[in-house]
Amino acid sequence: MRIVFSVLIMTTLFFFFSCGERKNDSLDKAVLQFALLCPGGSASACVAQVCTPQYPEVTTENFTAVDTCTANCSSNCNLQNIYLILESQ
């Protein structure tokens, strides 16, 4: 009984002292994603720098690709994610 009690106390102490605080790096990741994937700093600048040179005119053949490119710019340049993370901290 004494051995079981000793093992139980050692196990409890081990788990108690091994717990650590997890660093929240979601803001760093969001800012880095914005800086890397949003050239120009806004959705319209991203479209002008990325989508317009690739697709100078929109046709029925490339409409899906143009739509995907502009959607990527809109989601990558969305500052709402950063604002929400800042608000939650």
Steps between C-alpha positions, in 0.01 A plus 500: 500500500788730578656440156172576322462821699860603421455430129174693498662804665802489267275472194286788618802718568652411164187604309451809714852634445528394136206715393608822336337799345453478125605809308229638275670582169186536289549877467857452374380247244214722383726802455761290319236355269369847424849633429599210274177432312357849460723704269418869514318477833144498367278276292487745209879539497539122513267459204689770310841346573418129478185434299511773236847408366403132481159560346495834315156430358221285635361243261269206543800268493689668784208631704534231766872568541442876525224445755725274706785751486281789617345282773848409623593867513182581690557229761875559538459876537216478751602690813196381690685189621777713650248733662312206653821353641598837648154542648511159666830566676 
